[in-house]
Amino acid sequence: MAVRQGSGPAARAAAVGALCALAVLHPSPAAAVPAEPESACAAGTGPYQRELEDHLGRPVDGVQSPADCSAVRAFQHANGVAPADGYAGLATYRTMLVVTARPDPNAAGDCPVREHRVTCVDMDRQLLWVQRGSRVVFPPVPIRTGRDYEETRPGWHEVYWRSKDHVSTLYDAPMPYAQFFDGGQALHGTPDSLYGSSGSAGCVNLAEPDAERLWDLLTEGDAVFVWGTKPGTED
C-alpha cells in the first residue's frame, strides 16, 4: 500500500530545504551579474585622423565622428594600443604603420636584398625588420631613432659588439640587449615610450621585448642598413 506524503510542519520544512538546494545547484541565469558596458566613445579629432580614417575604410574628412571613434578604438583594442580611447594620436598612427607594413615591409625596395641577414632600419616610417634575401625573418616593429644633431647615421654598418645588460657611460641609462653597429650607436631596448620624445641620442631604440627577440636572432658581423629621415628632424 502506498504511503501518503506527510503534510505537517516537518514535511513542509523538508520540501523548502530541497527547493533551496536546487536553487543553489542551479542558479537562475537572471542572477548572473551582467558585464559593465564600455563607455561611449567621445574622443575628439586626432592629429592622424585622416590617416586612420583611410586605413579603417572610414570616410576621409579629417573630422572625428562617433563611428570613427568606435572604429579607431576597435583598432586599438585589436593591436594593444593603450589607452584604447578612440583618439587618433601618434602611438595609434605608428601602430598603423607597423600593421600596414607587415605583409611586405620592403615593398618599396629601400632595404638592399642580400643572401645574408640584413637588419633594415627605416627612419622614414620609424620601423625595423630583418630579412634574409627577400624573406622577412623578423617582422617590422616600431623604433625611435636619433633626434636633430644626434641623428642615427645612415648607410651600411655591421654589429661589432653586443652587451646584454649594458648601461650607458654617457647618460648613466640602461641599454638592455645593446648591439652596437656604428661608434656608440646601438640597437637596444628602452623602458621609455617610443613616442614620447623628439628622439634618441643616435641609437635605434626598441621596446624591450622586441630588443630581446632581436638579440636572440642577431650575432656579431650581421649587417645593418639605415636610410631615410626621422619625421620632425631636419633633412
N, C-alpha and C positions, 0 to 999 in steps of 0.2 A: 504494500500500500504506500502511495506517495506521501511524503511528509510535507505539510504546508510550511511555507517560509514564515518565520515569525514577524510580527508587526509591532513588537514592543520597542521601548527606548534602546535596548541593546542592539536590536536588529537595525534600527534606523541609523544608529551611530556607525555600525559596520558598513552600511551602504554608503554613507557620506565619506567614510575613510577610503573606501575603494575608489570612489569618484575622484577624490583628491589625488590618490596615487596615479590614476590615469592622467590627470591634468599635469602632474609633474613629468610623467614619462612622455607625454605627447602634448607639448605646449602648442597653443594656437598660433598660427602664423601671424595673426594680428598683434601678438605680444612682442614680436621682434622689433628692435629699435631701428628705424629707417636711417640710411646713410644721410649725413648732412649734405644738402645740395651745394654745389660750387657757387660762389657769389657771382653776381652779374659782372660781365666783363666791361670795365669802364675806363681803361687806359686811353690816353689821348694819342694824337698823331706823333709818331716817332720820326727820327732823322732818316731812317731807312725804310720809310713807309712804302714808297713806290717799289723798291726792290723786293720787299716781302710780298706785296700785293701781286707782282708779276710772277714770283716763284710759286705762290699758292693758288694761282689761277683766279685771283680776285680782280674786279675792275680797277685799272691802274689810274687813280686820280690823285694819289698822294694825301688823301684825307681819310682819317680813321672813321670807320662805321662800326656799329655793334657786330655785324657779320665779319668784318675784317679782324676785329679784336678777337673774336672767338676762333677764327682760323689761325691767327698768329699764336694764340695761347695753345691750341691743339698741337701746332708745330713744336712749340717749346716743350710741352709735356713729352712728345714723342722723342725728342732729341736731348733731353736732360738739361735744358736751359732753366736756370733759376734766377729770380722768381719767374714762374710761368704766369705772367700778368697780362699778356697780350700786347705789350709795348714793343714796337719795332726799333729796339736800340742796338748798340754796337755788338754786344755779345750774341744776340739773335741773328744779326746780319752775318757775323763771322761764322757762326754755326751753319748758316745757309750756304756760305761759300764752300765749307767742307762737304756738306751733303751734295751740292751740285757737282763738286769735283770727283766724288767717289767713283763714278763709272769709268772715267778716263782722265786722271789729273793732268796728263801730259798731252791732251788733245791739241794744244797749240804748238807742240814740239819744241818748247823753250828749253827743256832739260835734255842734254845730249844722250842718245841711246848708245850704250856700250855693252859688251858681253859681260863685263864685271859689274858689281854692285855700285850704284851711284845714289848718294843721298841728295835729293833735289830740294833746294831752298828757294821758294818763290816769294820774293819780297813784295811783289805787286799785290798778291792775294793773301800774303802772310800765311802760307801753307808750307808744309814739309811732307815729303813722301820718299820712299826708297824704291828704286826699280833696278831690275837686272834684265838687260835687253829691253824689250817692250813690256815685260811682265812686272806689275806692281807687287812688291813683296812686303811693303809696309804702307798701308793705306794713308791717305792725306789726313794730317792733324793740324790744328791751329798752332801758330807760333807767334813770337814777338821778337822782332829784330831791332837793330840799333837806331837810336834817335839821331837828330841833327848833330853833326860834328863828331858823333861816335858811331857812324854807320857801320853795319856789317859789310865787310869787304867782298865785292863780287868776284866771280871767276872760279877757276879750278883750285881746289885745295885737297888735302887728304888728312885723315885722322892720324895724328902723330903721337898723341899721349892721351891716356884715359885715367881718370881719377874718380872712383865711385863715390866717395864721401868728401869731395873737395870743398874747401872753404876759401873764398877769395881773399888774397892778402891785401888787395887794394881797398875793398869795401867791407871786409870782415862779414861777408854774407855767404850763406850756404849755396853751393852749386852742385847739388846731387847729380850723379850719373854724368859727370862732365867728360866730354870727348872733344879735346882741343884739335882745331883744324887750321888755325892761322894766327900766329903770335899768341896773344892772350884770349883770342876769341874761341868760344866753345859751343857745342850743342849741350845744353844741360837743363835740368828741371828747375822749376821755381815754385815756391809755395804761394806766390802772389798771383793776382789775376793777370791774365794775358791782355786784358782790355782796359786796364785802369790807369795807364800812364802813357807818356809820349813814346816810350820805347826802352830798350835795354841799353847798356853801355857798350854794345857791339856784339855781344853774344847772341846766339839763337836760343831763346827761352821756349821751353815746352812745359805743359802740365806734367807734374811728377810721374803719374802713371805712364804717360806717353814716353817720357825720357827713360824710364826703366825698361820699357819694351824695346826702345831703340838701342839701349845699352846691350841688351841680350842679343840683338841682331848684328851689330857692327863689331869691327875689330880694327886694330891699328893697320894703317895702309889703305883703308877704304876711302873711296873718292867722295868728295863733296863738291857740288856745283851750286853757286849762288848767283842769282840775277834779279833785275828789277829794282824798284824803288819803294820803300815803305810809304804807304799813304800818310800824308801830313808832314813829310820831310821834304827838304829841297832836293831838286834833281842834281 
